Structure formats: C-alpha cells, structure tokens
Amino acid sequence: MDFTFQPPFLAGLSGYVAEMGSAFLCAALGIVPTVRHADYIGAWLEVLREDSRAIFRAASAATKAADWLLSRHQEARSAREDQKPDADAWLRRAA
C-alpha cells in the first residue's frame, strides 16, 4: 500500500496531529503524561520520511489546536478568578 497525504490517509494523519498536540499541551501545562507520546509519534517516522513537509504540516496543525485549547483554558481560568468573592470586601462588611 502506498501512503499519500491525500484523503483517505489524511484522516489517519489526524491521529498523529492529535498526539503531537497532546504532547504540546502536557508540556505547556506541566502535566506528566501517562502515555508514551514519543513512542507513538516515532511510529509515524517511516511514513513521514516519504513526505518531508508532512511533519511541518502536522506540527503546525497540532500547534494551532494546542494554542486554541490553551487560550480557552486561560479564558476559563480568568472567568473563575473574576467570579471569586472578594474576601477583603466580605471582611469589611462583617466588621
């Protein structure tokens, strides 16, 4: 079977992109992964050697996805911080 980076193989490449994105997110958030990202990503090396640009397209897509998720994470964190009651104001009212 010859691999190309055209459908339907492109759909298979999405797993590689997702795995890279997961590794990027773990690194950015300081999470020690319980899976072996490097082993899974390494399994794609032979396929990626056939298309020298595929690694860059996959890394770009993974970075965009990770950045999008990280920005949503930061927005959610900020929203939670905004909703926390002001302890000092509560203490002033209680006094």
Secondary structure, DSSP 4 states (H G I P E B T S, - for coil): ----SSTTHHHHHHHHHHHHHHHHHHHHHT---SS-HHHHHHTTHHHHHT-TTHHHHHHHHHHHHHHHHHHHHHHHHHHHHHHS--HHHHHHHH-
